[in-house]
Amino acid sequence: MAKVTLPDGNILEVTDGTTVKQLAQQIGPGLAKAAIAAKINGQLVDLSTPINTDTGIQIITSKDEEGLEVMRHSCAHVMAEAICSIWPDTKLVYGPTVEDGFYYDIDLDEPIRPTDFERIEKKMAEIAKADKPFVRKEMTKADALSKLAHDKYKTDNINRADSDNISFYSHSDNFEDLCRGPHVPSTAKAGSFKVMSVAGAYWHGDPTQKMLQRVYGTTWPKKKELDDYLYRLEEAKKRDHRVLGKQLDLFSFNEAGPGFAFIHSKGMIIWNAIVDFWRSVHDKYEYEEIRTPIILNEDLWHKSGHWDNYKENMYFTNVDGADYAIKPMNCPGGCLVYKARQHSYREFPMRVAELGLVHRHEASGVMHGLFRVRQFTQDDAHIFCVPEQIAAEIIGVIELTFEIYKAFGFEDFHIELSTKPEKHIGSDEIWETATNSLEEALKHKAIDYQINEGDGAFYGPKIDFHVRDCLKRSWQLGTIQLDFSMPQRFGLAYTDKDNTEKTPVMIHRAVLGSFERFIGILIEHYGGGFPLWLSPEQVRILPISEKTNDYAKAVENKLRRASLRCNCDFSNEKINAKIARAHSEKLPFMLVVGPKEAQSDSVNVRIRGLRDNRTIGVDEFLAMAKDNIADKKIDLDF
């Protein structure tokens, strides 16, 4: 008999050889029906896996993140069989999962076109309906190489495998593929799927190799979830910040500077509103602000470690015969500001912020509007403190970060703790101390977090903040990085209580990350319809005719004196055309004024996206607008 420990701590005894599926049935018929895989001691396995020793087991369903990934990987196999049945000359390369879906790289001379997607989906539906079980078969690496000696793609995959135990999966008499697994029990569990797109892809990204076809698909546990996902994709197209940025005259790009954004006057209004708010919050949390040079000499970047660990992402120049680099990060400059004078432990913690302009080389193929640029402004800060202050400072950064995100309407977060990468500086002891400090702060705040192994910065572990927008897309924004190494490399010091010199701890942190990218995220999150406090033009006054132009101008002047951003539309168009244009430009408020409004010192208020209107006094509207701005409200109301 084997003892099985379940996630809730209960222990069940099962006969040796009992499968995980049989265990699920023993726990309950509902769980058995929903089960698609399992974790044995943390490792994902098929439901057909036998239990022969005492172990911990978690049954995985499609509601679990790992279960959805197993489902998508299995659906990739279903799509691969469908493609092979329609185009028998297809050679399969590999088919991993990606965010929200999967793809399969295939070698096929005949191009697959979007018009073929429906035919592929129809065949996939037949395979799913057949409800054939996924069957695992294992063999040695030598036997696997012999079996697939004719297939250069599969032999390459086998040779790259770490284990000598190679597995294959089949789900019909006509389909078998090399695969690590696990998979859902049968093809009927492949979910509600759709073929999404096809693109070119080189084998292992090598442009000297033959161009493959990469067929993308997605699958979800239920059709409603698939439909919701497709709806979000359509909404994302409508909200594309590159399109809206041009439509709303916020920013542009030019061939004179690929990857360098030109922020227009309306975009700068949004930019400055964010900066003003950012500064007010940092003042509340007792930060000082500095500014450091964009170009610094090569020696500095050797000292900081960037030369050895980040050189491929940097730009270089020569000044007076000496080599210089354009800064990709602000931290070395922050260290030089610290080093400009002597410090005492009494000054700590020192919280020093910088809106620093940085440059990083990005390949032309990966640049994407404001989301991926070569020049951006990063809202950096560096906190210098003593070891016993670390926990309190990290907690303070977490609280500041949440306060800023909530002002923009982001309240759905998830947190990742990233640990030591393969390429790093500093000893293992320093890394362990730093990682433990970050983890303790998260636990103190009772924050759920995910461990992201090996994804820390080269100089220290980090906490990353991911927020979800209105379309449930996740964006990595803020980061907190604990660094014991750079202060040592720069010889930073302070005089401690015992009159000895010691090295401070350095905390790197950003909240919004790249300002350019954050504005792109806001454009898509709000669909260009910004909250009142961020809107470039907050109010437009629409006179019904020339007879009320003077009154409209008087209202405009009154609102401008109260610091509202407003304009009058004095065009000769009819009022409905003026209203329609203001709606298309996504203005928060439209104030229609005619003879009645002029006589009663009032305005007829229309709100972006709504048909309702209401006539109120100018002073009442002004008070409401000022309250909305002061409270940083996301919604418009009156």
Secondary structure by P-SEA (a helix, b strand, c coil): cbbbbccccbbbbbcccccaaaaaaaacaaaaaacccccccccccccccccccbbbbbbbccccaaaaaaaaaaaaaaaaaaaaaacccccccccccccccbbbbbbccccccccaaaaaaaaaaaaaaacccbbbbbbcaaaaaaaccccaaaaaaaaaccccbbbbbbccccccccccccccccccccccccccbbbbbcccccccccbbbbbbbcccccaaaaaaaaaaaaaaaaacaaaaaaaaccccccccccccccccaaaaaaaaaaaaaaaaaaaaaccccccccccccaaaaaaacccccccccccccccccbbbbccccaaaaaaaaaaccccccccccbbbbbbbbbbbbbccccccccccccbbbbbbbbbbbcccaaaaaaaaaaaaaaaaaaaaccccbbbbbbcccccccccaaaaaaaaaaaaaaaaaabbbbbbbcccccccccbbbbbbbcccccccccbbbbbbcccccccbbbbbccccbbbbbbbbbbbccccaaaaaaaaaaaaccccccccccccbbbbbccccaaaaaaaaaaaaaaaccccccccccccaaaaaaaaaaacccbbbbbcaaaaaacccccccccccbbbbbcaaaaaaaaaaaaaaccccccc
